[in-house]
């Protein structure tokens, strides 16, 4: 059974930081990329950041470049998203997702194009 278990959300003031974790199981990690989508109130889900297990290739949305860092612990099958300098506009439910294939494929797809989805974790940034 495929599972993507997200954790680490919470409430923080603007300028603060949080670290999200996504623990994955049930599929072959070396073939997949894992990352995060988010959905802010009243907005569509958007891709935030992804990492490919096999080569460490990463992707960041323009809105988070320089503030967020994605990393993986391949031994623990876990992906982390360190979110620094948080802004109120980062407030959203963050969803862990996974897809088999290249980073280019993942970047080009919407949330519903992923292969696997986890439950969301809420991040609230207050001003």
CNS distance restraints for C-alpha pairs under 8 A (distance, minus, plus):
assign (resid   1 and name CA) (resid  25 and name CA) 7.62 0.50 0.50
assign (resid   1 and name CA) (resid  26 and name CA) 5.18 0.50 0.50
assign (resid   2 and name CA) (resid  24 and name CA) 7.54 0.50 0.50
assign (resid   2 and name CA) (resid  25 and name CA) 5.63 0.50 0.50
assign (resid   2 and name CA) (resid  26 and name CA) 4.13 0.50 0.50
assign (resid   2 and name CA) (resid  27 and name CA) 6.27 0.50 0.50
assign (resid   2 and name CA) (resid 116 and name CA) 7.49 0.50 0.50
assign (resid   3 and name CA) (resid  23 and name CA) 7.83 0.50 0.50
assign (resid   3 and name CA) (resid  24 and name CA) 5.67 0.50 0.50
assign (resid   3 and name CA) (resid  25 and name CA) 5.28 0.50 0.50
assign (resid   3 and name CA) (resid  26 and name CA) 6.31 0.50 0.50
assign (resid   3 and name CA) (resid 118 and name CA) 6.90 0.50 0.50
assign (resid   4 and name CA) (resid  22 and name CA) 6.19 0.50 0.50
assign (resid   4 and name CA) (resid  23 and name CA) 5.68 0.50 0.50
assign (resid   4 and name CA) (resid  24 and name CA) 4.65 0.50 0.50
assign (resid   4 and name CA) (resid  25 and name CA) 6.75 0.50 0.50
assign (resid   4 and name CA) (resid  96 and name CA) 6.57 0.50 0.50
assign (resid   4 and name CA) (resid  97 and name CA) 7.26 0.50 0.50
assign (resid   4 and name CA) (resid 116 and name CA) 7.67 0.50 0.50
assign (resid   4 and name CA) (resid 117 and name CA) 6.54 0.50 0.50
assign (resid   4 and name CA) (resid 118 and name CA) 4.67 0.50 0.50
assign (resid   4 and name CA) (resid 119 and name CA) 7.59 0.50 0.50
assign (resid   5 and name CA) (resid  21 and name CA) 7.87 0.50 0.50
assign (resid   5 and name CA) (resid  22 and name CA) 5.29 0.50 0.50
assign (resid   5 and name CA) (resid  23 and name CA) 5.02 0.50 0.50
assign (resid   5 and name CA) (resid  24 and name CA) 6.44 0.50 0.50
assign (resid   5 and name CA) (resid  96 and name CA) 7.62 0.50 0.50
assign (resid   5 and name CA) (resid 118 and name CA) 5.99 0.50 0.50
assign (resid   5 and name CA) (resid 119 and name CA) 7.04 0.50 0.50
assign (resid   6 and name CA) (resid  20 and name CA) 7.07 0.50 0.50
assign (resid   6 and name CA) (resid  21 and name CA) 5.55 0.50 0.50
assign (resid   6 and name CA) (resid  22 and name CA) 4.36 0.50 0.50
assign (resid   6 and name CA) (resid  23 and name CA) 6.51 0.50 0.50
assign (resid   6 and name CA) (resid  95 and name CA) 7.30 0.50 0.50
assign (resid   6 and name CA) (resid  96 and name CA) 6.25 0.50 0.50
assign (resid   6 and name CA) (resid 118 and name CA) 6.69 0.50 0.50
assign (resid   6 and name CA) (resid 119 and name CA) 6.71 0.50 0.50
assign (resid   6 and name CA) (resid 120 and name CA) 6.69 0.50 0.50
assign (resid   6 and name CA) (resid 121 and name CA) 6.42 0.50 0.50
assign (resid   7 and name CA) (resid  20 and name CA) 5.72 0.50 0.50
assign (resid   7 and name CA) (resid  21 and name CA) 5.25 0.50 0.50
assign (resid   7 and name CA) (resid  22 and name CA) 6.53 0.50 0.50
assign (resid   7 and name CA) (resid 121 and name CA) 6.14 0.50 0.50
assign (resid   8 and name CA) (resid  18 and name CA) 7.05 0.50 0.50
assign (resid   8 and name CA) (resid  19 and name CA) 5.83 0.50 0.50
assign (resid   8 and name CA) (resid  20 and name CA) 4.42 0.50 0.50
assign (resid   8 and name CA) (resid  21 and name CA) 6.06 0.50 0.50
assign (resid   8 and name CA) (resid 121 and name CA) 7.18 0.50 0.50
assign (resid   9 and name CA) (resid  18 and name CA) 7.10 0.50 0.50
assign (resid   9 and name CA) (resid  19 and name CA) 7.52 0.50 0.50
assign (resid   9 and name CA) (resid  20 and name CA) 6.26 0.50 0.50
assign (resid   9 and name CA) (resid 121 and name CA) 5.25 0.50 0.50
assign (resid   9 and name CA) (resid 122 and name CA) 5.15 0.50 0.50
assign (resid   9 and name CA) (resid 123 and name CA) 4.90 0.50 0.50
assign (resid   9 and name CA) (resid 124 and name CA) 7.95 0.50 0.50
assign (resid  10 and name CA) (resid  18 and name CA) 7.67 0.50 0.50
assign (resid  10 and name CA) (resid 121 and name CA) 8.00 0.50 0.50
assign (resid  10 and name CA) (resid 122 and name CA) 6.20 0.50 0.50
assign (resid  10 and name CA) (resid 123 and name CA) 5.04 0.50 0.50
assign (resid  10 and name CA) (resid 124 and name CA) 6.17 0.50 0.50
assign (resid  11 and name CA) (resid 123 and name CA) 6.01 0.50 0.50
assign (resid  11 and name CA) (resid 124 and name CA) 4.62 0.50 0.50
assign (resid  11 and name CA) (resid 125 and name CA) 5.89 0.50 0.50
assign (resid  11 and name CA) (resid 126 and name CA) 7.54 0.50 0.50
assign (resid  12 and name CA) (resid  16 and name CA) 6.05 0.50 0.50
assign (resid  12 and name CA) (resid  17 and name CA) 7.14 0.50 0.50
assign (resid  12 and name CA) (resid  18 and name CA) 7.72 0.50 0.50
assign (resid  12 and name CA) (resid 123 and name CA) 7.98 0.50 0.50
assign (resid  12 and name CA) (resid 124 and name CA) 6.34 0.50 0.50
assign (resid  12 and name CA) (resid 125 and name CA) 5.06 0.50 0.50
assign (resid  12 and name CA) (resid 126 and name CA) 6.36 0.50 0.50
assign (resid  13 and name CA) (resid  86 and name CA) 7.64 0.50 0.50
assign (resid  13 and name CA) (resid 125 and name CA) 5.31 0.50 0.50
assign (resid  13 and name CA) (resid 126 and name CA) 4.76 0.50 0.50
assign (resid  13 and name CA) (resid 127 and name CA) 6.03 0.50 0.50
assign (resid  14 and name CA) (resid  85 and name CA) 6.90 0.50 0.50
assign (resid  14 and name CA) (resid  86 and name CA) 5.31 0.50 0.50
assign (resid  14 and name CA) (resid  87 and name CA) 5.01 0.50 0.50
assign (resid  14 and name CA) (resid  88 and name CA) 6.25 0.50 0.50
assign (resid  14 and name CA) (resid 125 and name CA) 5.71 0.50 0.50
assign (resid  14 and name CA) (resid 126 and name CA) 5.67 0.50 0.50
assign (resid  14 and name CA) (resid 127 and name CA) 5.24 0.50 0.50
assign (resid  15 and name CA) (resid  84 and name CA) 7.10 0.50 0.50
assign (resid  15 and name CA) (resid  85 and name CA) 4.16 0.50 0.50
assign (resid  15 and name CA) (resid  86 and name CA) 4.93 0.50 0.50
assign (resid  15 and name CA) (resid  87 and name CA) 6.42 0.50 0.50
assign (resid  16 and name CA) (resid  84 and name CA) 6.25 0.50 0.50
assign (resid  16 and name CA) (resid  85 and name CA) 5.46 0.50 0.50
assign (resid  16 and name CA) (resid  86 and name CA) 5.51 0.50 0.50
assign (resid  17 and name CA) (resid  82 and name CA) 7.40 0.50 0.50
assign (resid  17 and name CA) (resid  83 and name CA) 5.36 0.50 0.50
assign (resid  17 and name CA) (resid  84 and name CA) 4.45 0.50 0.50
assign (resid  17 and name CA) (resid  85 and name CA) 6.12 0.50 0.50
assign (resid  17 and name CA) (resid  86 and name CA) 5.97 0.50 0.50
assign (resid  18 and name CA) (resid  82 and name CA) 6.16 0.50 0.50
assign (resid  18 and name CA) (resid  83 and name CA) 5.30 0.50 0.50
assign (resid  18 and name CA) (resid  84 and name CA) 6.84 0.50 0.50
assign (resid  19 and name CA) (resid  80 and name CA) 6.67 0.50 0.50
assign (resid  19 and name CA) (resid  81 and name CA) 5.47 0.50 0.50
assign (resid  19 and name CA) (resid  82 and name CA) 4.38 0.50 0.50
assign (resid  19 and name CA) (resid  83 and name CA) 5.92 0.50 0.50
assign (resid  20 and name CA) (resid  80 and name CA) 5.54 0.50 0.50
assign (resid  20 and name CA) (resid  81 and name CA) 4.97 0.50 0.50
assign (resid  20 and name CA) (resid  82 and name CA) 6.46 0.50 0.50
assign (resid  20 and name CA) (resid  83 and name CA) 7.89 0.50 0.50
assign (resid  21 and name CA) (resid  78 and name CA) 6.74 0.50 0.50
assign (resid  21 and name CA) (resid  79 and name CA) 5.73 0.50 0.50
assign (resid  21 and name CA) (resid  80 and name CA) 4.54 0.50 0.50
assign (resid  21 and name CA) (resid  81 and name CA) 6.47 0.50 0.50
assign (resid  22 and name CA) (resid  78 and name CA) 5.43 0.50 0.50
assign (resid  22 and name CA) (resid  79 and name CA) 5.10 0.50 0.50
assign (resid  22 and name CA) (resid  80 and name CA) 6.37 0.50 0.50
assign (resid  22 and name CA) (resid  96 and name CA) 6.31 0.50 0.50
assign (resid  23 and name CA) (resid  76 and name CA) 7.70 0.50 0.50
assign (resid  23 and name CA) (resid  77 and name CA) 6.02 0.50 0.50
assign (resid  23 and name CA) (resid  78 and name CA) 4.37 0.50 0.50
assign (resid  23 and name CA) (resid  79 and name CA) 6.56 0.50 0.50
assign (resid  24 and name CA) (resid  77 and name CA) 5.57 0.50 0.50
assign (resid  24 and name CA) (resid  78 and name CA) 6.01 0.50 0.50
assign (resid  25 and name CA) (resid  77 and name CA) 7.09 0.50 0.50
assign (resid  28 and name CA) (resid  32 and name CA) 7.03 0.50 0.50
assign (resid  29 and name CA) (resid  33 and name CA) 7.65 0.50 0.50
assign (resid  29 and name CA) (resid  53 and name CA) 6.27 0.50 0.50
assign (resid  29 and name CA) (resid  54 and name CA) 7.79 0.50 0.50
assign (resid  29 and name CA) (resid  77 and name CA) 7.38 0.50 0.50
assign (resid  30 and name CA) (resid  52 and name CA) 7.80 0.50 0.50
assign (resid  30 and name CA) (resid  53 and name CA) 5.29 0.50 0.50
assign (resid  30 and name CA) (resid  54 and name CA) 4.83 0.50 0.50
assign (resid  31 and name CA) (resid  53 and name CA) 7.33 0.50 0.50
assign (resid  31 and name CA) (resid  54 and name CA) 6.85 0.50 0.50
assign (resid  31 and name CA) (resid 100 and name CA) 5.63 0.50 0.50
assign (resid  31 and name CA) (resid 101 and name CA) 6.23 0.50 0.50
assign (resid  32 and name CA) (resid  52 and name CA) 6.12 0.50 0.50
assign (resid  32 and name CA) (resid  53 and name CA) 6.37 0.50 0.50
assign (resid  32 and name CA) (resid  54 and name CA) 7.70 0.50 0.50
assign (resid  32 and name CA) (resid  98 and name CA) 6.59 0.50 0.50
assign (resid  32 and name CA) (resid  99 and name CA) 5.42 0.50 0.50
assign (resid  32 and name CA) (resid 100 and name CA) 4.21 0.50 0.50
assign (resid  32 and name CA) (resid 101 and name CA) 5.74 0.50 0.50
assign (resid  32 and name CA) (resid 102 and name CA) 7.62 0.50 0.50
assign (resid  33 and name CA) (resid  50 and name CA) 6.61 0.50 0.50
assign (resid  33 and name CA) (resid  51 and name CA) 5.43 0.50 0.50
assign (resid  33 and name CA) (resid  52 and name CA) 4.00 0.50 0.50
assign (resid  33 and name CA) (resid  53 and name CA) 6.03 0.50 0.50
assign (resid  33 and name CA) (resid  98 and name CA) 5.65 0.50 0.50
assign (resid  33 and name CA) (resid  99 and name CA) 5.50 0.50 0.50
assign (resid  33 and name CA) (resid 100 and name CA) 6.33 0.50 0.50
assign (resid  33 and name CA) (resid 101 and name CA) 6.95 0.50 0.50
assign (resid  33 and name CA) (resid 102 and name CA) 7.25 0.50 0.50
assign (resid  33 and name CA) (resid 103 and name CA) 6.75 0.50 0.50
assign (resid  33 and name CA) (resid 106 and name CA) 7.46 0.50 0.50
assign (resid  34 and name CA) (resid  50 and name CA) 5.56 0.50 0.50
assign (resid  34 and name CA) (resid  51 and name CA) 5.54 0.50 0.50
assign (resid  34 and name CA) (resid  52 and name CA) 6.36 0.50 0.50
assign (resid  34 and name CA) (resid  53 and name CA) 7.70 0.50 0.50
assign (resid  34 and name CA) (resid  79 and name CA) 7.25 0.50 0.50
assign (resid  34 and name CA) (resid  96 and name CA) 7.20 0.50 0.50
assign (resid  34 and name CA) (resid  97 and name CA) 5.69 0.50 0.50
assign (resid  34 and name CA) (resid  98 and name CA) 4.30 0.50 0.50
assign (resid  34 and name CA) (resid  99 and name CA) 6.59 0.50 0.50
assign (resid  35 and name CA) (resid  48 and name CA) 7.53 0.50 0.50
assign (resid  35 and name CA) (resid  49 and name CA) 5.49 0.50 0.50
assign (resid  35 and name CA) (resid  50 and name CA) 3.86 0.50 0.50
assign (resid  35 and name CA) (resid  51 and name CA) 6.03 0.50 0.50
assign (resid  35 and name CA) (resid  79 and name CA) 7.58 0.50 0.50
assign (resid  35 and name CA) (resid  96 and name CA) 5.69 0.50 0.50
assign (resid  35 and name CA) (resid  97 and name CA) 5.47 0.50 0.50
assign (resid  35 and name CA) (resid  98 and name CA) 6.41 0.50 0.50
assign (resid  36 and name CA) (resid  47 and name CA) 6.23 0.50 0.50
assign (resid  36 and name CA) (resid  48 and name CA) 5.51 0.50 0.50
assign (resid  36 and name CA) (resid  49 and name CA) 5.51 0.50 0.50
assign (resid  36 and name CA) (resid  50 and name CA) 6.34 0.50 0.50
assign (resid  36 and name CA) (resid  94 and name CA) 6.40 0.50 0.50
assign (resid  36 and name CA) (resid  95 and name CA) 5.42 0.50 0.50
assign (resid  36 and name CA) (resid  96 and name CA) 4.67 0.50 0.50
assign (resid  36 and name CA) (resid  97 and name CA) 5.96 0.50 0.50
assign (resid  37 and name CA) (resid  45 and name CA) 6.27 0.50 0.50
assign (resid  37 and name CA) (resid  46 and name CA) 5.33 0.50 0.50
assign (resid  37 and name CA) (resid  47 and name CA) 4.31 0.50 0.50
assign (resid  37 and name CA) (resid  48 and name CA) 5.27 0.50 0.50
assign (resid  37 and name CA) (resid  49 and name CA) 7.36 0.50 0.50
assign (resid  37 and name CA) (resid  94 and name CA) 5.73 0.50 0.50
assign (resid  37 and name CA) (resid  95 and name CA) 5.13 0.50 0.50
assign (resid  37 and name CA) (resid  96 and name CA) 6.55 0.50 0.50
assign (resid  37 and name CA) (resid  97 and name CA) 7.25 0.50 0.50
assign (resid  37 and name CA) (resid 111 and name CA) 6.94 0.50 0.50
assign (resid  38 and name CA) (resid  45 and name CA) 5.32 0.50 0.50
assign (resid  38 and name CA) (resid  46 and name CA) 5.52 0.50 0.50
assign (resid  38 and name CA) (resid  47 and name CA) 6.58 0.50 0.50
assign (resid  38 and name CA) (resid  48 and name CA) 6.72 0.50 0.50
assign (resid  38 and name CA) (resid  92 and name CA) 5.84 0.50 0.50
assign (resid  38 and name CA) (resid  93 and name CA) 5.42 0.50 0.50
assign (resid  38 and name CA) (resid  94 and name CA) 4.24 0.50 0.50
assign (resid  38 and name CA) (resid  95 and name CA) 5.87 0.50 0.50
assign (resid  39 and name CA) (resid  43 and name CA) 6.21 0.50 0.50
assign (resid  39 and name CA) (resid  44 and name CA) 5.88 0.50 0.50
assign (resid  39 and name CA) (resid  45 and name CA) 4.33 0.50 0.50
assign (resid  39 and name CA) (resid  46 and name CA) 6.49 0.50 0.50
assign (resid  39 and name CA) (resid  92 and name CA) 5.12 0.50 0.50
assign (resid  39 and name CA) (resid  93 and name CA) 5.31 0.50 0.50
assign (resid  39 and name CA) (resid  94 and name CA) 6.60 0.50 0.50
assign (resid  40 and name CA) (resid  44 and name CA) 7.24 0.50 0.50
assign (resid  40 and name CA) (resid  45 and name CA) 7.34 0.50 0.50
assign (resid  40 and name CA) (resid  89 and name CA) 7.91 0.50 0.50
assign (resid  40 and name CA) (resid  90 and name CA) 7.63 0.50 0.50
assign (resid  40 and name CA) (resid  91 and name CA) 6.11 0.50 0.50
assign (resid  40 and name CA) (resid  92 and name CA) 4.09 0.50 0.50
assign (resid  40 and name CA) (resid  93 and name CA) 6.47 0.50 0.50
assign (resid  41 and name CA) (resid  92 and name CA) 6.72 0.50 0.50
assign (resid  45 and name CA) (resid 111 and name CA) 6.81 0.50 0.50
assign (resid  46 and name CA) (resid 110 and name CA) 7.53 0.50 0.50
assign (resid  46 and name CA) (resid 111 and name CA) 7.31 0.50 0.50
assign (resid  47 and name CA) (resid  61 and name CA) 6.76 0.50 0.50
assign (resid  47 and name CA) (resid 107 and name CA) 7.71 0.50 0.50
assign (resid  47 and name CA) (resid 110 and name CA) 7.50 0.50 0.50
assign (resid  47 and name CA) (resid 111 and name CA) 7.32 0.50 0.50
assign (resid  48 and name CA) (resid  60 and name CA) 5.86 0.50 0.50
assign (resid  48 and name CA) (resid  61 and name CA) 5.14 0.50 0.50
assign (resid  48 and name CA) (resid  64 and name CA) 7.17 0.50 0.50
assign (resid  49 and name CA) (resid  58 and name CA) 7.21 0.50 0.50
assign (resid  49 and name CA) (resid  59 and name CA) 5.24 0.50 0.50
assign (resid  49 and name CA) (resid  60 and name CA) 4.45 0.50 0.50
assign (resid  49 and name CA) (resid  61 and name CA) 6.27 0.50 0.50
assign (resid  49 and name CA) (resid  70 and name CA) 6.78 0.50 0.50
assign (resid  50 and name CA) (resid  58 and name CA) 5.53 0.50 0.50
assign (resid  50 and name CA) (resid  59 and name CA) 5.13 0.50 0.50
assign (resid  50 and name CA) (resid  60 and name CA) 6.86 0.50 0.50
assign (resid  50 and name CA) (resid  70 and name CA) 7.04 0.50 0.50
assign (resid  50 and name CA) (resid 103 and name CA) 7.79 0.50 0.50
assign (resid  51 and name CA) (resid  56 and name CA) 5.97 0.50 0.50
assign (resid  51 and name CA) (resid  57 and name CA) 5.59 0.50 0.50
assign (resid  51 and name CA) (resid  58 and name CA) 4.44 0.50 0.50
assign (resid  51 and name CA) (resid  59 and name CA) 6.58 0.50 0.50
assign (resid  51 and name CA) (resid  70 and name CA) 6.77 0.50 0.50
assign (resid  51 and name CA) (resid  71 and name CA) 7.01 0.50 0.50
assign (resid  51 and name CA) (resid  72 and name CA) 7.53 0.50 0.50
assign (resid  51 and name CA) (resid 103 and name CA) 7.61 0.50 0.50
assign (resid  52 and name CA) (resid  56 and name CA) 5.15 0.50 0.50
assign (resid  52 and name CA) (resid  57 and name CA) 5.28 0.50 0.50
assign (resid  52 and name CA) (resid  58 and name CA) 6.57 0.50 0.50
assign (resid  52 and name CA) (resid 102 and name CA) 7.59 0.50 0.50
assign (resid  52 and name CA) (resid 103 and name CA) 6.62 0.50 0.50
assign (resid  53 and name CA) (resid  57 and name CA) 7.73 0.50 0.50
assign (resid  53 and name CA) (resid  72 and name CA) 7.22 0.50 0.50
assign (resid  53 and name CA) (resid  74 and name CA) 7.00 0.50 0.50
assign (resid  56 and name CA) (resid  71 and name CA) 7.94 0.50 0.50
assign (resid  56 and name CA) (resid  72 and name CA) 7.92 0.50 0.50
assign (resid  57 and name CA) (resid 103 and name CA) 7.15 0.50 0.50
assign (resid  58 and name CA) (resid  70 and name CA) 7.39 0.50 0.50
assign (resid  58 and name CA) (resid 103 and name CA) 7.55 0.50 0.50
assign (resid  59 and name CA) (resid 103 and name CA) 7.67 0.50 0.50
assign (resid  59 and name CA) (resid 107 and name CA) 7.58 0.50 0.50
assign (resid  60 and name CA) (resid  64 and name CA) 6.48 0.50 0.50
assign (resid  60 and name CA) (resid  65 and name CA) 5.77 0.50 0.50
assign (resid  60 and name CA) (resid  68 and name CA) 7.90 0.50 0.50
assign (resid  61 and name CA) (resid  65 and name CA) 6.31 0.50 0.50
assign (resid  64 and name CA) (resid  68 and name CA) 5.61 0.50 0.50
assign (resid  67 and name CA) (resid  83 and name CA) 6.13 0.50 0.50
assign (resid  67 and name CA) (resid  84 and name CA) 5.08 0.50 0.50
assign (resid  67 and name CA) (resid  85 and name CA) 6.06 0.50 0.50
assign (resid  67 and name CA) (resid  86 and name CA) 7.69 0.50 0.50
assign (resid  68 and name CA) (resid  81 and name CA) 6.69 0.50 0.50
assign (resid  68 and name CA) (resid  82 and name CA) 5.51 0.50 0.50
assign (resid  68 and name CA) (resid  83 and name CA) 4.45 0.50 0.50
assign (resid  68 and name CA) (resid  84 and name CA) 5.91 0.50 0.50
assign (resid  69 and name CA) (resid  81 and name CA) 5.68 0.50 0.50
assign (resid  69 and name CA) (resid  82 and name CA) 5.08 0.50 0.50
assign (resid  69 and name CA) (resid  83 and name CA) 6.61 0.50 0.50
assign (resid  70 and name CA) (resid  79 and name CA) 7.15 0.50 0.50
assign (resid  70 and name CA) (resid  80 and name CA) 5.61 0.50 0.50
assign (resid  70 and name CA) (resid  81 and name CA) 4.52 0.50 0.50
assign (resid  70 and name CA) (resid  82 and name CA) 6.31 0.50 0.50
assign (resid  71 and name CA) (resid  79 and name CA) 5.76 0.50 0.50
assign (resid  71 and name CA) (resid  80 and name CA) 5.27 0.50 0.50
assign (resid  71 and name CA) (resid  81 and name CA) 6.62 0.50 0.50
assign (resid  72 and name CA) (resid  77 and name CA) 7.41 0.50 0.50
assign (resid  72 and name CA) (resid  78 and name CA) 5.75 0.50 0.50
assign (resid  72 and name CA) (resid  79 and name CA) 4.30 0.50 0.50
assign (resid  72 and name CA) (resid  80 and name CA) 6.02 0.50 0.50
assign (resid  73 and name CA) (resid  77 and name CA) 5.90 0.50 0.50
assign (resid  73 and name CA) (resid  78 and name CA) 5.29 0.50 0.50
assign (resid  73 and name CA) (resid  79 and name CA) 6.30 0.50 0.50
assign (resid  74 and name CA) (resid  78 and name CA) 6.52 0.50 0.50
assign (resid  86 and name CA) (resid  90 and name CA) 6.44 0.50 0.50
assign (resid  86 and name CA) (resid 125 and name CA) 6.73 0.50 0.50
assign (resid  87 and name CA) (resid  91 and name CA) 7.53 0.50 0.50
assign (resid  87 and name CA) (resid 125 and name CA) 6.13 0.50 0.50
assign (resid  87 and name CA) (resid 126 and name CA) 7.71 0.50 0.50
assign (resid  87 and name CA) (resid 127 and name CA) 7.57 0.50 0.50
assign (resid  88 and name CA) (resid 124 and name CA) 7.38 0.50 0.50
assign (resid  88 and name CA) (resid 125 and name CA) 4.68 0.50 0.50
assign (resid  88 and name CA) (resid 126 and name CA) 5.57 0.50 0.50
assign (resid  88 and name CA) (resid 127 and name CA) 6.06 0.50 0.50
assign (resid  89 and name CA) (resid 125 and name CA) 7.56 0.50 0.50
assign (resid  90 and name CA) (resid 123 and name CA) 7.51 0.50 0.50
assign (resid  90 and name CA) (resid 124 and name CA) 7.50 0.50 0.50
assign (resid  90 and name CA) (resid 125 and name CA) 6.69 0.50 0.50
assign (resid  91 and name CA) (resid 122 and name CA) 7.77 0.50 0.50
assign (resid  91 and name CA) (resid 123 and name CA) 5.37 0.50 0.50
assign (resid  91 and name CA) (resid 124 and name CA) 4.61 0.50 0.50
assign (resid  91 and name CA) (resid 125 and name CA) 5.38 0.50 0.50
assign (resid  92 and name CA) (resid 122 and name CA) 6.04 0.50 0.50
assign (resid  92 and name CA) (resid 123 and name CA) 5.51 0.50 0.50
assign (resid  92 and name CA) (resid 124 and name CA) 6.65 0.50 0.50
assign (resid  93 and name CA) (resid 120 and name CA) 5.63 0.50 0.50
assign (resid  93 and name CA) (resid 121 and name CA) 5.41 0.50 0.50
assign (resid  93 and name CA) (resid 122 and name CA) 4.32 0.50 0.50
assign (resid  93 and name CA) (resid 123 and name CA) 6.05 0.50 0.50
assign (resid  94 and name CA) (resid 120 and name CA) 5.17 0.50 0.50
assign (resid  94 and name CA) (resid 121 and name CA) 5.25 0.50 0.50
assign (resid  94 and name CA) (resid 122 and name CA) 6.17 0.50 0.50
assign (resid  94 and name CA) (resid 123 and name CA) 7.11 0.50 0.50
assign (resid  95 and name CA) (resid 117 and name CA) 7.20 0.50 0.50
assign (resid  95 and name CA) (resid 118 and name CA) 6.08 0.50 0.50
assign (resid  95 and name CA) (resid 119 and name CA) 6.13 0.50 0.50
assign (resid  95 and name CA) (resid 120 and name CA) 4.40 0.50 0.50
assign (resid  95 and name CA) (resid 121 and name CA) 6.59 0.50 0.50
assign (resid  96 and name CA) (resid 117 and name CA) 6.09 0.50 0.50
assign (resid  96 and name CA) (resid 118 and name CA) 5.24 0.50 0.50
assign (resid  96 and name CA) (resid 119 and name CA) 7.24 0.50 0.50
assign (resid  96 and name CA) (resid 120 and name CA) 7.03 0.50 0.50
assign (resid  97 and name CA) (resid 111 and name CA) 7.92 0.50 0.50
assign (resid  97 and name CA) (resid 114 and name CA) 6.55 0.50 0.50
assign (resid  97 and name CA) (resid 115 and name CA) 7.53 0.50 0.50
assign (resid  97 and name CA) (resid 116 and name CA) 5.55 0.50 0.50
assign (resid  97 and name CA) (resid 117 and name CA) 4.54 0.50 0.50
assign (resid  97 and name CA) (resid 118 and name CA) 6.19 0.50 0.50
assign (resid  98 and name CA) (resid 114 and name CA) 6.08 0.50 0.50
assign (resid  98 and name CA) (resid 115 and name CA) 5.89 0.50 0.50
assign (resid  98 and name CA) (resid 116 and name CA) 5.10 0.50 0.50
assign (resid  98 and name CA) (resid 117 and name CA) 6.62 0.50 0.50
assign (resid  99 and name CA) (resid 106 and name CA) 6.78 0.50 0.50
assign (resid  99 and name CA) (resid 114 and name CA) 5.21 0.50 0.50
assign (resid  99 and name CA) (resid 115 and name CA) 4.81 0.50 0.50
assign (resid  99 and name CA) (resid 116 and name CA) 6.52 0.50 0.50
assign (resid 100 and name CA) (resid 115 and name CA) 7.06 0.50 0.50
assign (resid 101 and name CA) (resid 105 and name CA) 6.56 0.50 0.50
assign (resid 101 and name CA) (resid 106 and name CA) 7.42 0.50 0.50
assign (resid 102 and name CA) (resid 106 and name CA) 6.57 0.50 0.50
assign (resid 103 and name CA) (resid 107 and name CA) 6.14 0.50 0.50
assign (resid 104 and name CA) (resid 108 and name CA) 6.41 0.50 0.50
assign (resid 105 and name CA) (resid 109 and name CA) 6.71 0.50 0.50
assign (resid 106 and name CA) (resid 114 and name CA) 7.52 0.50 0.50
assign (resid 109 and name CA) (resid 113 and name CA) 5.43 0.50 0.50
assign (resid 109 and name CA) (resid 114 and name CA) 7.21 0.50 0.50
assign (resid 110 and name CA) (resid 114 and name CA) 7.20 0.50 0.50
